Amino acid sequence: MKDQGLSLAHGVAWNAVGSLVYSVANWLTTVLVVVLGDSLELSGNLAIAMTIGNLTATIALFNLRPIQVSDVEGSFSTSQFVSFRAVTSFAACLISIGYALLTVAPYCLEVVVAYIAFKIADSFVDVFHGIDQRNNRLDIVGKSQMIRGVLVVLIFSITIELTNNLALAIWLISIATVAVVVVFDYRKSSRLENFGLDFGKKPIKALFAVCVPGLLSMLLCTYVVTYARQYYGTIYGSYYLGIYAAIATPSVVVQLLAGYLYYPFLGPIAEFWKEKKYKKISLISIRFFACLSVLVVLCITFFALFGEFFFGLIYGADIAQYYEVSFLVVVCVGMTAAAIFMIDMLVVLRMQKGAVVSSFVSVALCTAISPMLMELFGMNGVSLSISLSYVICCLCSLCIFFYGVRKRKGRL
């Protein structure tokens, strides 16, 4: 018998609290590596690993979740979604390791490979969370995030303190993540829906065709951050990239919270689109951007008033002197969240080609302006290049959305 679902409000609350705990836990790893580690180079190595980990997660996720939760027509089975995630996870592992071998310095390679393993485990659970969401059980998602968040902090801090071995710490949190996924998430999701594995070529190819445009758009969108950070690290070195990462990481909580806040509404957005209730879609979007704007303003205000003390308390005076970098970082993170929301919405509305166009434009702009902005503004140039690229991405996506609405209304 299926569990009774929760109300949307309760689901959003559980999801938000769980995401906050997990986001803070991941941020704390970047703090702990500075506080407990014996060199800032560890922070730089972790920043490089996280950057490539973003690529790993993008491929493993394959932008499947928006398709899964918005499949109101029942085009695919749960078994097909789970099997497809297994295929994409394997592909992500191979591609990421290959990319790391080509681009990462040998001394950092073990850390990067360990983080790839962590992101594979962290991404695989998303398909189970999609099952939970479809059954209005986002409380399970929140609880999973809390459990994994606590384990990540405990294991990471103890390992760094005792061994100062970053790679070992990441391998251990990877193992802990796998354990939670198997013992908790799989068991809970399998009680909501019966599923197994279905590696049939036809459904795999069909899902691939549906997801590829969304994946490509998200890869391009993610590459904006990857390119900007790696370019900065290549020109100025791991030491300064580590400082930027240390300053930037607390603000990433804004992006993660924003994502977890709008994810529960992807299903309703698909339903509203099917029912041609365009005003309700616009209302959800306006509310999301309003909440995001409030978060950005609050964070900037906090860092303006207490930033130097905050970073000094956590990292020490050497990093705290760069606290003003956090102002533009917050704007950058806010624009990243806005761009990802617009891309996901286009995918849910089956406007994947438009999502690809918007993302491609943002990458082209980032590669063009990053060298100039970083030469002029240093660390702030990283944030500026990413922010401006995502502004263009959002504007393009907005135009495509309104074009799609007018087309459905027969006005084109």
C-alpha positions as CSV (number, residue, x, y, z in Angstrom):
1,M,0.0,0.0,0.0
2,K,1.3,3.5,-0.9
3,D,2.0,6.0,1.8
4,Q,-0.3,9.0,2.0
5,G,1.3,12.0,0.5
6,L,2.0,15.3,2.3
7,S,0.6,18.6,1.3
8,L,2.8,20.7,-1.0
9,A,3.5,23.2,1.7
10,H,4.7,20.5,4.1
11,G,6.8,19.0,1.3
12,V,8.4,22.3,0.5
13,A,9.2,22.9,4.2
14,W,10.8,19.4,4.6
15,N,12.7,19.9,1.4
16,A,13.9,23.4,2.3
17,V,15.1,22.3,5.8
18,G,16.8,19.2,4.5
19,S,18.5,21.1,1.7
20,L,19.7,23.8,4.1
21,V,21.3,21.2,6.4
22,Y,23.0,19.4,3.4
23,S,24.1,22.7,1.8
24,V,25.6,23.9,5.0
25,A,27.3,20.5,5.5
26,N,28.9,20.8,2.0
27,W,30.0,24.3,2.7
28,L,31.5,23.3,6.0
29,T,33.8,20.9,4.2
30,T,35.4,23.9,2.4
31,V,35.7,25.6,5.8
32,L,37.1,22.6,7.6
33,V,39.7,21.9,4.9
34,V,41.1,25.4,5.6
35,V,40.8,25.3,9.4
36,L,42.0,21.8,9.9
37,G,44.3,21.4,6.9
38,D,47.9,22.4,7.0
39,S,47.9,24.4,3.8
40,L,45.6,26.6,1.7
41,E,46.6,24.5,-1.3
42,L,44.2,21.8,0.1
43,S,41.4,24.3,-0.3
44,G,42.5,25.0,-3.9
45,N,42.7,21.3,-4.7
46,L,39.2,20.9,-3.2
47,A,38.0,23.8,-5.3
48,I,39.3,22.1,-8.5
49,A,37.7,18.8,-7.5
50,M,34.4,20.5,-6.8
51,T,34.5,22.3,-10.2
52,I,35.0,19.0,-12.0
53,G,32.5,17.4,-9.7
54,N,29.9,19.9,-11.1
55,L,30.6,18.5,-14.5
56,T,30.2,14.9,-13.1
57,A,26.9,15.7,-11.5
58,T,25.6,17.4,-14.6
59,I,26.2,14.3,-16.8
60,A,25.1,11.8,-14.1
61,L,21.8,13.7,-13.5
62,F,21.4,14.2,-17.2
63,N,18.7,16.7,-16.4
64,L,16.4,13.7,-15.8
65,R,14.6,15.0,-12.7
66,P,12.6,17.7,-14.4
67,I,11.5,15.1,-17.0
68,Q,10.7,12.5,-14.3
69,V,8.5,14.8,-12.1
70,S,6.8,16.4,-15.1
71,D,5.9,13.2,-16.9
72,V,2.2,13.8,-16.5
73,E,1.4,11.6,-19.5
74,G,3.1,8.5,-18.0
75,S,5.4,8.1,-21.0
76,F,8.1,6.2,-19.0
77,S,8.0,3.8,-16.1
78,T,9.9,4.2,-12.8
79,S,12.1,1.3,-13.7
80,Q,13.1,3.0,-16.9
81,F,14.0,6.2,-15.0
82,V,16.1,4.3,-12.5
83,S,17.9,2.3,-15.2
84,F,18.6,5.4,-17.2
85,R,20.2,7.0,-14.1
86,A,22.5,3.9,-13.8
87,V,23.6,4.4,-17.4
88,T,24.2,8.1,-17.1
89,S,26.1,7.6,-13.8
90,F,28.5,5.2,-15.5
91,A,29.0,7.5,-18.5
92,A,29.6,10.5,-16.1
93,C,32.3,8.5,-14.3
94,L,34.2,7.7,-17.5
95,I,33.9,11.1,-19.0
96,S,34.9,13.0,-15.8
97,I,37.9,10.8,-15.1
98,G,39.0,11.2,-18.7
99,Y,38.6,15.0,-18.5
100,A,40.5,15.0,-15.2
101,L,43.4,13.0,-16.7
102,L,43.7,15.6,-19.5
103,T,43.3,18.8,-17.5
104,V,44.3,18.2,-13.8
105,A,47.8,18.3,-12.4
106,P,49.0,14.9,-11.2
107,Y,49.3,16.0,-7.5
108,C,45.6,16.8,-7.5
109,L,44.3,13.8,-9.5
110,E,43.5,11.5,-6.6
111,V,41.4,14.2,-4.9
112,V,39.5,14.8,-8.1
113,V,38.8,11.1,-8.7
114,A,37.6,10.7,-5.1
115,Y,35.3,13.7,-5.5
116,I,33.9,12.3,-8.8
117,A,33.0,9.1,-6.9
118,F,31.2,11.2,-4.2
119,K,29.3,13.1,-6.9
120,I,28.2,9.9,-8.6
121,A,26.7,8.6,-5.4
122,D,25.3,12.0,-4.5
123,S,23.6,12.3,-8.0
124,F,22.2,8.7,-8.2
125,V,20.0,9.3,-5.2
126,D,18.2,12.1,-7.1
127,V,16.2,9.5,-9.1
128,F,14.8,8.1,-5.8
129,H,14.0,11.6,-4.7
130,G,12.1,12.0,-8.0
131,I,10.0,9.0,-7.0
132,D,9.4,10.6,-3.5
133,Q,8.4,13.9,-5.1
134,R,5.9,12.3,-7.5
135,N,4.2,10.7,-4.5
136,N,4.2,13.9,-2.4
137,R,6.8,12.6,0.0
138,L,9.4,15.2,0.0
139,D,9.8,14.6,3.8
140,I,11.8,11.6,2.8
141,V,14.1,13.7,0.7
142,G,14.6,16.2,3.5
143,K,15.4,13.4,6.0
144,S,17.9,11.9,3.6
145,Q,19.7,15.2,3.2
146,M,19.9,15.7,6.9
147,I,21.4,12.2,7.5
148,R,23.9,12.6,4.7
149,G,24.8,16.1,5.8
150,V,25.6,15.1,9.3
151,L,27.7,12.2,8.2
152,V,29.6,14.3,5.7
153,V,30.6,16.8,8.3
154,L,31.6,14.3,11.0
155,I,33.6,12.0,8.7
156,F,35.3,14.8,6.8
157,S,36.4,16.7,9.9
158,I,37.6,13.7,11.8
159,T,39.6,12.4,8.8
160,I,41.2,15.7,8.0
161,E,42.1,16.3,11.7
162,L,43.6,12.9,12.1
163,T,45.3,12.3,8.7
164,N,45.4,15.6,6.8
165,N,44.5,13.5,3.8
166,L,41.9,15.2,1.6
167,A,41.5,12.3,-0.8
168,L,40.9,9.8,2.0
169,A,38.3,12.1,3.6
170,I,36.4,12.3,0.3
171,W,36.6,8.6,-0.3
172,L,35.1,8.0,3.2
173,I,32.2,10.4,2.7
174,S,31.5,8.7,-0.7
175,I,31.2,5.4,1.1
176,A,28.9,6.9,3.7
177,T,26.7,8.4,1.0
178,V,26.3,5.1,-0.8
179,A,25.3,3.4,2.5
180,V,22.6,6.0,3.2
181,V,21.3,5.7,-0.4
182,V,21.0,1.9,-0.1
183,V,19.8,1.6,3.4
184,F,17.5,4.6,3.6
185,D,16.5,6.1,0.2
186,Y,16.1,2.9,-1.8
187,R,14.0,1.2,0.9
188,K,11.7,4.3,1.3
189,S,11.2,4.8,-2.4
190,S,10.6,1.1,-3.2
191,R,7.7,1.3,-0.7
192,L,6.1,4.0,-2.7
193,E,6.5,2.4,-6.1
194,N,7.5,-1.0,-7.3
195,F,10.4,-0.8,-9.7
196,G,13.4,-2.8,-10.9
197,L,15.8,-2.4,-13.8
198,D,14.8,-2.0,-17.4
199,F,17.7,-1.6,-19.8
200,G,15.7,-2.1,-22.9
201,K,17.2,-0.2,-25.8
202,K,13.9,1.4,-26.9
203,P,13.1,3.2,-23.6
204,I,16.8,4.1,-23.0
205,K,17.0,5.7,-26.4
206,A,13.7,7.4,-25.9
207,L,14.8,8.9,-22.6
208,F,18.1,9.8,-24.1
209,A,16.4,11.7,-26.9
210,V,14.1,13.6,-24.5
211,C,16.9,14.4,-22.0
212,V,19.8,15.3,-24.3
213,P,18.7,18.8,-25.1
214,G,18.2,19.5,-21.4
215,L,21.5,17.9,-20.6
216,L,23.3,19.9,-23.2
217,S,21.8,23.1,-22.0
218,M,22.8,22.3,-18.4
219,L,26.3,21.3,-19.4
220,L,26.7,24.6,-21.2
221,C,25.2,26.4,-18.2
222,T,27.6,24.6,-15.8
223,Y,30.5,25.2,-18.1
224,V,30.2,29.0,-17.6
225,V,31.3,28.5,-13.9
226,T,33.8,25.8,-14.8
227,Y,35.5,27.9,-17.4
228,A,35.6,31.1,-15.4
229,R,37.1,29.3,-12.3
230,Q,39.5,27.1,-14.2
231,Y,40.7,30.1,-16.2
232,Y,41.3,32.1,-13.1
233,G,43.1,29.2,-11.4
234,T,45.3,28.6,-14.5
235,I,46.4,32.3,-14.7
236,Y,46.7,33.1,-11.0
237,G,47.3,29.7,-9.4
238,S,45.6,27.3,-6.9
239,Y,46.5,29.6,-4.0
240,Y,44.3,32.5,-5.1
241,L,41.7,30.2,-6.5
242,G,41.5,28.7,-3.0
243,I,41.0,32.1,-1.5
244,Y,38.2,32.8,-4.0
245,A,36.6,29.4,-3.3
246,A,36.7,30.0,0.4
247,I,35.1,33.4,0.1
248,A,32.5,32.2,-2.5
249,T,31.4,28.9,-0.9
250,P,29.1,30.3,1.8
251,S,27.1,32.1,-0.8
252,V,26.5,28.9,-2.7
253,V,23.9,28.0,-0.1
254,V,21.7,30.7,-1.8
255,Q,21.8,28.8,-5.1
256,L,21.1,25.4,-3.5
257,L,18.3,26.7,-1.4
258,A,16.8,28.4,-4.5
259,G,16.9,25.1,-6.4
260,Y,15.3,23.1,-3.6
261,L,12.6,25.8,-3.2
262,Y,11.4,25.6,-6.8
263,Y,11.9,21.9,-7.5
264,P,8.6,20.9,-5.8
265,F,6.8,23.2,-8.2
266,L,8.2,21.6,-11.4
267,G,5.3,19.1,-11.4
268,P,2.6,21.7,-11.0
269,I,4.2,23.9,-13.7
270,A,3.9,21.0,-16.1
271,E,0.3,20.5,-15.1
272,F,-0.5,24.2,-15.6
273,W,1.2,24.1,-19.0
274,K,-0.9,21.1,-20.0
275,E,-4.1,23.0,-18.8
276,K,-2.9,26.2,-20.5
277,K,-2.9,28.1,-17.2
278,Y,0.0,30.4,-18.2
279,K,-0.7,33.1,-15.6
280,K,-0.2,30.5,-12.8
281,I,3.2,29.6,-14.3
282,S,4.1,33.3,-14.4
283,L,3.0,33.7,-10.8
284,I,5.2,30.9,-9.6
285,S,8.1,32.4,-11.5
286,I,7.5,35.9,-10.1
287,R,7.4,34.5,-6.6
288,F,10.6,32.5,-7.1
289,F,12.5,35.6,-8.4
290,A,11.1,37.7,-5.5
291,C,12.3,35.2,-2.9
292,L,15.7,34.9,-4.7
293,S,16.1,38.6,-4.7
294,V,15.4,38.8,-1.0
295,L,18.0,36.1,-0.3
296,V,20.6,38.0,-2.4
297,V,19.9,41.3,-0.7
298,L,20.0,39.7,2.8
299,C,23.3,38.0,2.0
300,I,24.9,41.1,0.6
301,T,23.8,43.1,3.7
302,F,25.1,40.4,6.0
303,F,28.5,40.3,4.3
304,A,28.7,44.1,4.1
305,L,28.1,44.4,7.9
306,F,29.8,41.3,9.3
307,G,31.8,39.8,6.4
308,E,35.3,40.7,7.6
309,F,34.5,39.4,11.1
310,F,32.7,36.3,9.7
311,F,35.5,35.2,7.4
312,G,38.1,36.2,10.0
313,L,36.4,33.9,12.5
314,I,36.3,31.0,10.1
315,Y,39.4,31.3,8.0
316,G,41.6,33.9,9.7
317,A,42.9,37.4,8.7
318,D,44.7,36.2,5.5
319,I,41.4,35.4,3.9
320,A,39.2,37.9,5.7
321,Q,40.9,40.8,4.0
322,Y,39.2,39.6,0.8
323,Y,35.7,39.8,2.3
324,E,34.5,42.4,-0.2
325,V,34.8,39.8,-3.0
326,S,31.7,38.2,-1.4
327,F,29.4,41.0,-2.6
328,L,29.7,40.2,-6.2
329,V,29.9,36.5,-5.5
330,V,26.4,36.7,-4.0
331,V,25.1,38.4,-7.1
332,C,26.9,35.7,-9.2
333,V,25.3,32.9,-7.2
334,G,21.8,34.5,-7.5
335,M,22.2,34.8,-11.2
336,T,23.3,31.2,-11.4
337,A,20.2,30.1,-9.5
338,A,18.0,32.3,-11.8
339,A,19.6,30.8,-15.0
340,I,19.2,27.2,-13.8
341,F,15.5,27.9,-12.9
342,M,14.8,29.3,-16.4
343,I,16.6,26.3,-18.0
344,D,14.6,23.8,-15.9
345,M,11.4,25.5,-16.7
346,L,12.0,25.4,-20.4
347,V,12.8,21.7,-20.1
348,V,9.6,21.0,-18.1
349,L,7.6,22.9,-20.8
350,R,9.4,20.8,-23.4
351,M,11.2,23.8,-24.9
352,Q,14.6,22.0,-24.7
353,K,16.0,23.5,-27.9
354,G,15.4,27.0,-26.5
355,A,17.2,26.0,-23.4
356,V,20.2,24.9,-25.5
357,V,20.2,28.3,-27.3
358,S,20.1,30.3,-24.1
359,S,22.9,28.3,-22.5
360,F,25.1,28.4,-25.6
361,V,24.8,32.2,-25.7
362,S,25.9,32.4,-22.0
363,V,29.0,30.2,-22.7
364,A,30.0,32.3,-25.7
365,L,29.8,35.5,-23.7
366,C,31.7,34.1,-20.8
367,T,34.6,32.9,-22.9
368,A,34.7,36.3,-24.6
369,I,34.7,38.5,-21.5
370,S,36.4,36.5,-18.8
371,P,40.0,37.3,-19.7
372,M,39.3,41.0,-19.9
373,L,37.2,41.2,-16.7
374,M,39.7,39.1,-14.7
375,E,42.6,41.3,-15.9
376,L,40.7,44.4,-14.8
377,F,39.0,43.2,-11.6
378,G,40.9,40.2,-10.4
379,M,38.8,37.9,-8.3
380,N,35.8,40.1,-8.9
381,G,36.2,39.4,-12.6
382,V,35.3,35.8,-12.0
383,S,32.0,36.8,-10.5
384,L,31.3,39.5,-13.1
385,S,31.9,37.2,-16.0
386,I,29.6,34.5,-14.7
387,S,26.9,37.0,-13.6
388,L,26.8,38.8,-17.0
389,S,26.7,35.5,-18.8
390,Y,23.7,34.3,-16.8
391,V,21.9,37.6,-17.2
392,I,21.9,37.0,-21.0
393,C,20.9,33.4,-20.4
394,C,17.8,34.5,-18.4
395,L,16.8,37.1,-20.9
396,C,17.0,34.7,-23.8
397,S,15.0,32.0,-21.9
398,L,12.3,34.6,-21.0
399,C,11.9,35.5,-24.7
400,I,11.7,31.9,-25.6
401,F,9.0,31.2,-23.0
402,F,6.8,34.1,-24.1
403,Y,7.3,33.0,-27.7
404,G,6.1,29.5,-26.8
405,V,3.0,30.9,-25.0
406,R,2.1,33.1,-28.0
407,K,2.6,30.1,-30.3
408,R,0.2,27.9,-28.2
409,K,-2.3,30.7,-28.2
410,G,-2.2,30.9,-32.0
411,R,-0.9,34.4,-32.1
412,L,2.1,33.5,-34.3
